[in-house]
Amino acid sequence: MLKRKLPVLFCAAVILVACDNHPPVAKATPPVSANGAQPDPADPYAADRTKLIFSSYCTSDSSPDESLSYVTRALSYLSINVPSVPPEETAYLERGSKAVSEISQQEYSAKGDHTASNRRWNTLLNRRLYYAWQAHKGLADAAKLIDNVDSNSDPPWDPYGSVEANRMYRMLNAVRAVDEAAVSVQKFLDHEAYRTDSLLTQAQYDGISMSANLNLSYNLQRAMQCQFAHLMLDKK
């Protein structure tokens, strides 16, 4: 039986505490204009404040790309290390999942109970590779949207006139898929943790857990924070 990692929320709390213990960022001195006047400190969009936000989240002009690359690498790492599902098993699970959805819809329309769909659903859940299959589905969906941040190939549509704003928009579109991918991987890990015939070694379990819990959402958040700072600086 594998040793489980601490819950994600606890890990996030530890990170927040660690961040709180960092030395405070020195307050930037407001720039002085030609007539000696300083910007209104109450202005939330004052140049010094925006640059302070930028320096807090962006280590360089390419920082959004750098943080986003960590997300891409984490998704790739997880796709490689979560056990693969044979094509025939994938086809079986896809057919079964579609059948459960159709039966459930029929039961709902007939205002009956969900005995039949629940029975089929439990059959799928008991398949050895069901949770690995779900994890791979979630990772593939997330990777597609992260790739779309720059390629914008699906859909080829930009709702805003600014390149930076459209890039931020596509990052926001990826948030849910990335979070769901992390949850699906965690469900796979939880399933493996209580099995004596786990598909993972302890080292594999730890590596997957670290990537899913810390590298995905955290780095996407960092990329978005820096992208937002770029967007605000472009408004100057």
C-alpha positions as CSV (number, residue, x, y, z in Angstrom):
1,M,0.0,0.0,0.0
2,L,1.3,3.4,-1.0
3,K,1.9,6.2,1.4
4,R,-0.5,9.0,0.5
5,K,0.6,12.6,0.2
6,L,-1.0,15.5,2.2
7,P,-4.2,16.9,0.7
8,V,-3.9,19.6,-1.9
9,L,-5.5,22.3,0.3
10,F,-2.9,21.6,3.1
11,C,-0.1,21.9,0.6
12,A,-1.5,25.1,-0.7
13,A,-1.8,26.4,2.9
14,V,1.9,25.5,3.5
15,I,2.9,27.4,0.3
16,L,0.9,30.5,1.5
17,V,2.5,30.4,4.9
18,A,5.9,30.1,3.3
19,C,5.1,33.0,1.0
20,D,4.0,35.1,4.0
21,N,7.4,34.5,5.7
22,H,9.3,36.0,2.7
23,P,10.7,39.5,3.3
24,P,8.3,42.2,2.1
25,V,8.9,43.7,-1.3
26,A,10.4,47.1,-1.0
27,K,7.9,49.8,-1.9
28,A,8.9,51.5,-5.1
29,T,9.5,55.3,-5.0
30,P,6.9,57.0,-7.1
31,P,8.4,58.7,-10.2
32,V,8.6,62.5,-10.1
33,S,7.3,64.4,-13.1
34,A,9.1,67.4,-14.7
35,N,7.2,69.8,-12.6
36,G,8.1,68.0,-9.4
37,A,4.7,66.5,-8.8
38,Q,4.2,62.9,-7.9
39,P,1.3,60.6,-9.1
40,D,-1.7,60.3,-6.8
41,P,-0.9,57.4,-4.5
42,A,-4.6,56.6,-4.3
43,D,-4.6,55.8,-8.0
44,P,-4.8,52.0,-8.2
45,Y,-3.3,52.1,-11.7
46,A,-0.4,54.4,-10.9
47,A,2.7,53.4,-12.9
48,D,4.8,52.6,-9.9
49,R,2.2,50.2,-8.6
50,T,1.8,48.4,-11.9
51,K,5.6,48.0,-12.2
52,L,5.6,46.7,-8.6
53,I,3.0,44.1,-9.6
54,F,5.0,43.3,-12.7
55,S,8.3,42.8,-10.7
56,S,6.5,40.6,-8.2
57,Y,5.2,38.1,-10.8
58,C,7.3,38.6,-13.8
59,T,11.0,37.8,-13.6
60,S,11.5,38.8,-17.2
61,D,9.5,39.9,-20.2
62,S,9.1,36.2,-21.1
63,S,7.9,35.1,-17.7
64,P,4.3,34.3,-18.8
65,D,5.8,31.9,-21.3
66,E,8.2,30.5,-18.7
67,S,5.4,29.7,-16.2
68,L,3.2,28.4,-19.0
69,S,6.1,26.1,-20.1
70,Y,6.1,24.5,-16.6
71,V,2.4,23.7,-17.0
72,T,3.1,22.1,-20.4
73,R,6.0,20.1,-19.0
74,A,3.9,19.0,-16.0
75,L,1.1,17.8,-18.3
76,S,3.6,15.9,-20.5
77,Y,5.2,14.3,-17.4
78,L,1.9,13.2,-16.1
79,S,0.8,11.8,-19.4
80,I,4.0,9.7,-19.6
81,N,3.9,8.5,-16.0
82,V,0.2,7.8,-15.5
83,P,0.0,4.2,-16.7
84,S,-1.2,3.9,-20.3
85,V,-4.5,2.3,-21.2
86,P,-4.5,-0.2,-24.1
87,P,-6.6,0.9,-27.2
88,E,-9.1,-1.9,-26.7
89,E,-9.7,-1.0,-23.1
90,T,-10.0,2.7,-24.1
91,A,-12.6,1.8,-26.7
92,Y,-14.5,-0.3,-24.1
93,L,-14.6,2.5,-21.6
94,E,-15.6,5.0,-24.2
95,R,-18.5,2.9,-25.3
96,G,-19.5,2.1,-21.8
97,S,-19.4,5.8,-20.8
98,K,-21.6,6.7,-23.7
99,A,-24.0,3.9,-22.9
100,V,-24.3,5.1,-19.3
101,S,-25.1,8.6,-20.4
102,E,-27.8,7.4,-22.9
103,I,-29.4,5.1,-20.4
104,S,-29.4,7.8,-17.7
105,Q,-31.1,10.2,-20.1
106,Q,-33.8,7.7,-20.9
107,E,-34.4,7.1,-17.2
108,Y,-34.6,10.8,-16.6
109,S,-37.1,11.3,-19.5
110,A,-39.2,8.4,-18.2
111,K,-39.0,9.8,-14.7
112,G,-37.9,6.5,-13.4
113,D,-35.1,5.4,-11.1
114,H,-31.5,5.1,-12.2
115,T,-31.0,1.4,-11.4
116,A,-29.8,0.4,-14.8
117,S,-27.5,3.3,-15.4
118,N,-26.0,3.0,-11.9
119,R,-25.4,-0.7,-12.5
120,R,-23.6,0.0,-15.8
121,W,-21.7,2.9,-14.1
122,N,-20.4,0.7,-11.3
123,T,-19.2,-1.9,-13.9
124,L,-17.1,0.8,-15.4
125,L,-15.8,2.0,-12.1
126,N,-14.6,-1.5,-11.3
127,R,-12.5,-1.7,-14.4
128,R,-8.8,-1.8,-13.4
129,L,-7.8,1.1,-15.6
130,Y,-10.9,3.3,-15.4
131,Y,-9.2,6.0,-13.2
132,A,-6.1,6.0,-15.4
133,W,-8.3,6.4,-18.4
134,Q,-10.1,9.4,-16.8
135,A,-6.8,10.9,-15.9
136,H,-5.5,10.7,-19.5
137,K,-8.7,12.2,-20.8
138,G,-8.4,15.1,-18.4
139,L,-4.7,15.7,-19.2
140,A,-5.4,15.6,-23.0
141,D,-8.2,18.2,-22.6
142,A,-5.9,20.5,-20.5
143,A,-3.0,20.1,-22.9
144,K,-5.1,21.1,-25.9
145,L,-6.3,24.3,-24.2
146,I,-2.8,25.2,-22.9
147,D,-1.4,24.7,-26.4
148,N,-4.2,26.9,-27.7
149,V,-2.9,29.9,-25.6
150,D,-0.4,30.7,-28.3
151,S,-1.6,28.7,-31.4
152,N,-5.2,29.8,-31.0
153,S,-6.1,27.1,-33.5
154,D,-9.3,25.9,-31.8
155,P,-11.3,28.1,-32.0
156,P,-9.5,30.7,-34.2
157,W,-11.3,33.6,-32.5
158,D,-10.0,36.6,-30.6
159,P,-12.7,38.6,-28.8
160,Y,-10.4,41.6,-27.9
161,G,-8.3,44.0,-29.9
162,S,-5.2,43.5,-27.8
163,V,-2.8,40.6,-28.3
164,E,-2.1,40.5,-24.5
165,A,-5.8,40.6,-23.7
166,N,-6.6,37.7,-26.1
167,R,-3.7,35.7,-24.6
168,M,-5.1,36.3,-21.1
169,Y,-8.5,35.3,-22.3
170,R,-7.2,32.0,-23.6
171,M,-5.4,31.3,-20.4
172,L,-8.6,31.8,-18.5
173,N,-10.3,29.3,-20.8
174,A,-7.8,26.7,-19.8
175,V,-8.2,27.1,-16.0
176,R,-11.1,24.7,-15.6
177,A,-9.6,22.0,-17.7
178,V,-6.3,22.2,-15.8
179,D,-8.0,22.0,-12.5
180,E,-10.1,19.1,-13.7
181,A,-7.0,17.3,-14.9
182,A,-5.4,17.7,-11.5
183,V,-8.5,16.3,-9.8
184,S,-8.7,13.3,-12.2
185,V,-5.0,12.5,-11.5
186,Q,-5.6,12.8,-7.8
187,K,-8.6,10.4,-8.1
188,F,-6.3,7.9,-9.9
189,L,-3.7,8.3,-7.1
190,D,-6.3,7.8,-4.4
191,H,-7.5,4.6,-6.2
192,E,-4.0,3.3,-6.4
193,A,-3.0,4.2,-2.8
194,Y,-5.3,1.6,-1.2
195,R,-4.5,-1.3,-3.6
196,T,-1.9,-3.9,-2.7
197,D,-1.4,-4.5,-6.5
198,S,-0.8,-0.8,-7.3
199,L,0.5,0.1,-10.8
200,L,2.9,2.6,-9.3
201,T,6.0,2.5,-7.2
202,Q,6.2,4.9,-4.2
203,A,8.6,7.1,-6.2
204,Q,6.2,7.2,-9.2
205,Y,3.3,8.0,-6.9
206,D,5.2,10.8,-5.2
207,G,6.3,12.3,-8.5
208,I,2.8,12.3,-10.0
209,S,1.3,13.7,-6.8
210,M,3.8,16.6,-6.7
211,S,3.3,17.5,-10.4
212,A,-0.5,17.3,-10.2
213,N,-0.9,19.1,-6.9
214,L,1.7,21.9,-7.2
215,N,2.9,22.3,-10.8
216,L,-0.3,22.6,-12.7
217,S,-2.7,25.2,-11.2
218,Y,0.1,27.1,-9.4
219,N,2.2,27.7,-12.5
220,L,-0.9,28.6,-14.6
221,Q,-1.8,31.1,-11.9
222,R,1.7,32.6,-12.1
223,A,1.5,32.9,-15.9
224,M,-1.9,34.6,-15.6
225,Q,-0.7,37.1,-12.9
226,C,2.3,38.0,-15.1
227,Q,0.2,38.2,-18.2
228,F,-2.2,40.6,-16.4
229,A,0.8,42.8,-15.4
230,H,1.8,42.9,-19.1
231,L,-1.7,43.8,-20.0
232,M,-1.8,46.7,-17.5
233,L,1.6,48.0,-18.5
234,D,0.4,48.0,-22.2
235,K,-2.3,50.4,-21.1
236,K,0.2,53.0,-20.1
